C-alpha cells in the first residue's frame, strides 16, 4: 500500500514540474488558451487552481491534446464540466474589475 502513495506523489510532482498545455477558456490576468508551461505554473494560475481545483484538469500533457479536445465535444464528459466551471470562474473574475 505505501508503494501506491509513493507512485502517486511522483506523478503529482512530475505533473507540476513537467510540460503542460492549458486547454480551458481565457481567464483575464491569469491564463490564455493554448499556453504551454514548463517546470511549474505562474503564481496567478497557481492561485486560481487553489480557488477552483478543477482548473488542474484543464492542464494536460501536450501529447493528449487531440484526444482531450474531442472529449470537450461531449457535454457530459468530466473535461467539459471542468471547462464550464472555468468559464463561469472567468466570468466572475471579469466582473470584479
C-alpha positions in Angstrom: 0.0 0.0 0.0 2.7 2.6 0.8 4.1 1.9 -2.7 1.0 3.4 -4.3 1.3 6.6 -2.3 4.9 7.0 -3.4 3.9 6.4 -7.1 1.1 9.0 -6.8 3.4 11.6 -5.2 5.9 11.1 -8.1 3.1 11.5 -10.6 1.8 14.7 -8.9 5.3 16.1 -8.7 6.0 15.2 -12.3 2.9 16.9 -13.5 3.8 20.1 -11.6 7.4 20.1 -13.0 6.7 18.7 -16.5 5.3 20.3 -19.6 1.5 21.0 -19.5 -0.9 22.6 -22.0 -3.8 24.7 -20.9 -7.0 23.9 -22.9 -9.5 25.9 -20.9 -11.1 29.3 -21.5 -9.2 32.6 -21.2 -9.1 34.0 -17.6 -8.2 37.7 -17.6 -4.8 38.2 -16.0 -4.3 34.5 -15.3 -4.1 32.3 -18.4 -4.7 32.2 -22.2 -5.9 29.0 -24.0 -3.2 27.0 -25.7 -0.4 28.2 -23.4 2.3 25.7 -22.6 4.0 25.7 -19.2 7.3 24.0 -18.4 8.5 23.3 -14.9 5.7 24.8 -12.9 2.9 27.3 -13.2 2.9 31.1 -12.8 1.7 32.4 -9.5 -1.6 33.8 -10.8 -2.5 30.4 -12.2 -1.4 28.6 -9.1 -3.7 30.8 -7.1 -6.6 30.3 -9.5 -6.1 26.5 -9.2 -6.4 26.8 -5.4 -9.7 28.7 -5.8 -11.0 26.3 -8.5 -9.3 23.0 -8.3 -11.0 21.7 -11.5 -8.7 24.1 -13.4 -5.9 21.5 -12.9 -7.9 19.1 -15.1 -7.5 21.6 -17.9 -3.7 21.4 -17.7 -2.9 18.4 -19.8 0.0 16.6 -21.3 0.5 18.2 -24.8 0.6 14.7 -26.4 -3.0 14.2 -25.2 -4.4 17.4 -26.7 -6.2 15.8 -29.7 -8.0 13.2 -27.5 -8.9 15.8 -24.9 -10.2 18.3 -27.4 -12.5 15.5 -28.7 -13.7 14.9 -25.1 -14.7 18.6 -24.9 -17.3 18.0 -27.5 -19.2 15.7 -25.1 -21.1 17.9 -22.7 -21.3 15.2 -20.1 -17.5 14.4 -20.1 -15.5 15.4 -17.0 -13.3 17.7 -19.0 -16.4 19.6 -20.4 -17.8 20.1 -16.9 -14.4 21.4 -15.8 -14.3 23.8 -18.8 -17.8 25.1 -18.0 -16.7 25.7 -14.4 -13.6 27.5 -15.6 -15.8 29.7 -17.9 -18.0 30.6 -15.0 -15.0 31.4 -12.9 -13.5 33.5 -15.7 -16.8 35.5 -15.9 -16.8 36.1 -12.1 -13.2 37.3 -12.2 -14.0 39.6 -15.1 -16.9 41.3 -13.3 -14.8 42.1 -10.2 -12.8 44.8 -12.0 
